[in-house]
Every structure is written in structure tokens, then in C-alpha cells.
């Protein structure tokens, strides 16, 4: 509803991990450096963890888009699969048409032959798994067995795991200690600082086509940082709702007042201790914001109609 009002080409704060909006912040830059160094070193397992909404999927897709031609990538966005399902997913990513009815040994043999062929061509296969904390333990064990495929000097398959902190708990099980000991490089994505939140917001606004500067004032950014705890997904949600609030009021600058209204309707944010229960009840929540925005649109249409007649 607010694109034309603010002069934007596209929505700046969607939840889709669009790499066109990627900002090379310090934490994400270091994570990419860790992964790329590990891959160049030929390490078998690399792990990137981070809280929900810190940008792991975006980072994974960025890696897929920027990895050099020496690597062949296989990507599974949801590895909540049985052991056989995981093997078939890898086979499919490698372009294999295997007969799974012949059993796991046959599928492993076909994968091994393909990996050997790719290695002989001078390239290396990288298997990237997002949301790795969802993997069943039996599938993780198959993943370990896959990394046993090697020549006398090199691994045929490298694995990069992206997951929430629960992945650490999963791998802490005694039954998975063999895989845990093979993770030689790991990195935990940090949340954004106050300065980074400001850069992040302005970058996304710029990429969306916003023609001005400092659409969100200093107090608004401070409030967004506090409420979101520096988590990009929550920042996106709060910014989107703040823009709707401002649009509904016909206001062209985002202040902490707009942000506070958005906070009241958003789960998992840090509430200001000054926001008492009584005050929350007195301030209209999200339905009021939507009604205000829609009403503003209708009034604009009516005004244009009566001017025309």
C-alpha cells in the first residue's frame, strides 16, 4: 500500500531471503570468509549457526551465488529427511537418476562414482544443508559416512551445515561424537549492532528505490534495535509495520512513535518496560493500523473522484 507514497519500486522489508538485498555486514562477511577458507583448505565439515532470523538462509544463498567455478554445489533447503531420502536428494542435486529400489548400497555407489568423476575433472563437490538442526540423527550418521568417500589424499565431498543453536545440542549427543570431531571450522552469526541496524535499514531502502535519505530517524532506529535485539527478521517485520503506520497517518518520516505502534503488534520483540499493560490496551494494535491505512487509501480515491467530476 505504501510503495507509491514513499516512492519505492518494491517492498524493502520482505521476509524472503533475496540476495539482491544482501549487505556485507561484519558478521556475515566473517562467516563467508570462514566457509571459503575451509572449502579452499579441503576440510570435510563446516558449521554456521545463528539464532532464528539472523540471516543464515540468505548467507547460504549468497554463498551459492558467489562460490567460484572450482566447486560443484548441491543444496538441500530442508534436510528433515530419512537417510535414504537424504541420499536421493544428494543424487538428484548431482544430476543422477538412480534406482532407489536397488537399495542404499547401490545409491552410495552411484554417488561415489559421480564424485570421483567430478574430482578427476579438477573440481570439488560441496553439499550445503540449511536448517540442519532438523535432521534426524540417523540421517546425520549417513552424512558422516558420505564424507568417508575420499581418495588417498582428498575428500570427495565437503559439507556445510547451516542451523539454529539447537544444532549444537544435537551434535553434542555422545552417539554423534564422530561427526562432531570432524567439524574443523565453525562460526556463530552475531546479531546487529545499533550502527549496523541503521546501515541495514538504509541499504534495503536504497535497494528498493527509495529516493530520499534518513527515512527512519535516530530515535526510530534506536527503538528498532532495542525491540528486535538486532535480529534482521524482526527488524524487517517492524520496519514494514512502521511504514504502514506512517502511511496510514500520511506522515513521510518514521519516528519512534511509529515503531512503538508496530512493536505492540509483533511477537518475540522486547517490550519497553514503560509500556504498561494498561497502556497496551489503550493503544490500538495492528487492526487499527490496517484500518487507518485502508481508510487513507479510500479517502485519496474519493478525493480524486470528486475532483474529476
SULTADA-V904946 format. One record per helix or strand of 3 or more residues. SS is the DSSP state (A for helix, B for strand). FROM is the first residue (numbers start at 0). TO is the last residue. Records with the same first field share a line. If there is no record, write none. Layout:
SS = FROM-TO / FROM-TO
//
This chain:
A = 2-5 / 18-20 / 25-40 / 55-65 / 82-92 / 99-101 / 103-119 / 131-133 / 136-145 / 165-170 / 173-179 / 193-206 / 217-227 / 231-248 / 255-262 / 276-281 / 285-307
B = 44-48 / 70-75 / 123-128 / 156-162 / 182-187
//
